[in-house]
Amino acid sequence: MRRTSKKTLVRTALAVTATAAVGGLSTDARSGWYARLRKPSWQPPPKAFGLVWTPLYATIAYASARALSHGDDGSRPALRRALAANLALNAAWPPLFFRARNPRLALAEILALNVSNALLTRRLLRQDRTAGLLLLPYAGWTVFATALNAAIARNNPEARLPRRRKVIRGAGRSRPSRGAWRQRGRAPIP
């Protein structure tokens, strides 16, 4: 049996690390908006997410490197594309949920991630059974995250879109109303 290429492992680890960084920088579980959301009783504590994602990301990097190292030259480009698409979908969820504050749009996105997980896992299983099996916890966690996202979207129908600022029209330009400035805790510029 061939060994996993160190060069390939470094590449997959860098790609996964970039994905994790985007997710980490976009997530704000301490924001007032997130604190006000009605969450299901079965939601894990915030610390649990970092404890789960860290080994999952490591597993994604290793399993992908293993499959790429064991695959034939004809299958590697398709596997690289499948991995890149999966990581892009993975990185897209936190900004949609936490930055755009749109649980419904994030739900649609994470459903696409689940499809991508299934396709990537199937592709890895064909290349290297062990690599494919290593991705099963990742796929399982995102199914759980999908259920959690769906419960939050259902319990918070008003949170589906970001709030729009009130605009005062005049003198050919628009600017936020005084009430909008007070909501932000800043004084308006006259």
N, C-alpha and C positions, 0 to 999 in steps of 0.2 A: 504494500500500500504506500502511495506517495505521501509525503509530509506536506503540511500546510506551509506555503511560502511565506517567509517573514516579510518580504517586500509587499505581498498582497495583503497580509494582516495589517501592516502599517497603513496602507491605503484605506482599507475598510475602517480601521480604527479612526483615522482622521475624518473620514466622511461621517461616521457615526458621532464623533465628538462635535463636529460642526452642527449636526442635527440637535444634539443635546444642548449645545450652547444657545441656539436659537430658541429652543423650548424653555430653557432656564431663564433667559433674559426677557422672554415674553410673558412668563407666568408671574402673576402678582396675587397670591392667595391671601395677602393682608390688605388688599384694597377695600375701601368702603363698599364699592359695588358688589364685590364677591361676598363680603360679610353679610350683606343684606339679602342675598339669594336664599330662597327656601330650598334646602338640600335634604335628600332622603336620610333617614336615620342610619342606614347601612353604609354611608359614606365613610371611608377610612379617614383618620386624622391627617392633616397636611404633611407631617413628617413621613408618613408611609409612602407617599408618592416618590420621594427621592430614594428611599430605601428599596423600592421596587424597580424604579427605572435604571438605577446604576447597574445592577447585574444584567438587566434585560439588554441595555445598550452594549455591554461587554459581550454578551452572548450573540447579539446580532452581528457585531464586528467579526467575532471568531467564526461563527457558522458561515457567514458570507465568504470570508477568506478561505475557509476549508472547501466550500463548494467550488469557488473559483479556481483553487489550486488543483482540485481533483477532476474538474470538468475538462472536456476536450476543447480544442481551439474553436470549433464551430459553435459551441454553446455559450462560451464566455461573454461575448458581446450582449446577447439577449439577457443573460443573468445580470450583467452590470447595469443594463437599462432598467430591469425590474427592481434592482436594489436602489438605484438612483430615484426612481419614481416613488418607491416606498418611503425612502428617507425624506423626500420632498413633502409627501403627504403627512408624514410624522411631524415634520417641523412646522407645517402650516396650521395645525390645530391650536396650539397655545395662542398665537396672535389673533386667530378668529374668535376664540372664546374670551380671553382675558383683555386683549387690546381693543378689539372691535366690540367687545361685550355683546356678542351675538351667539347665545347658546344654540339657536336653531340652525344657523349657518354652520357652526362648529359640528353639530350633529350630522348634517349632510356630509361634511368633510370626513368625519371619522368613520362614517359608513363606507366611503370610498377607500379609506385606509384599511378597513377590514377586508374588503375585496382584494386590495393589493397584498395584504398579509397572506391571504389564502393562495393567491397566485405565486407569490414569492416562496412560500413554504412548499408548495407543490413542485416548483422548479428546483428548489434545493434538494428535495427528497429524490428527484430523478438523478441529480448529480452525485449526491452523497447522502445516503439515508440518515447518518448521524447528524449531519448539518441541518437537514430538514426537521428532524426531531427536536433539535436544539431551539428551533424557532417557535415551537408550539407554546411555550409559556408567554412569549411576546404576543402571539395571536390571541391567546386566552385573556391576557391582561387588557388588550384593546377591546375585546368584546365586553369585558366588565366595565371599562371606561365608557363604552358606548351606552351601556345601560344606565350608568351614572349620569352621563350627559343628557340622555333622553328624559330621565326623571327630573333633572334640573330645568330643562326646557319646558316640560309639562307643568311643573310647579311654579314657574315664573313666566307666564305668557307675556307680561309687560316688559320683560328683559330681552325680548328677541331682537330689538334694534337699539342702537345707541340713541340717547336723547338728543333732540335737535335743539340748537340754541335759538332763542327768540331774537329776531332781527328787527331793528328800527330802520326804516327806510327814510332817507332824506339827504339832500345835497348831493345826489348822484352816487352815494356810496352807502354801504350797509355796515352795521357794527352790532355787537351783542348789546342787549338791553341791560339796564342797571341791575335787574334781577338776576340775569345770567352771570354778571360779574360777582354779585354777592354769593351766589351758589358756589363759585370757585374760591371765595375768600379773598378776592383781590378787589381793589378799587378801580373803577373805570378811568380811563384816560380821557380828560375832557376834550 
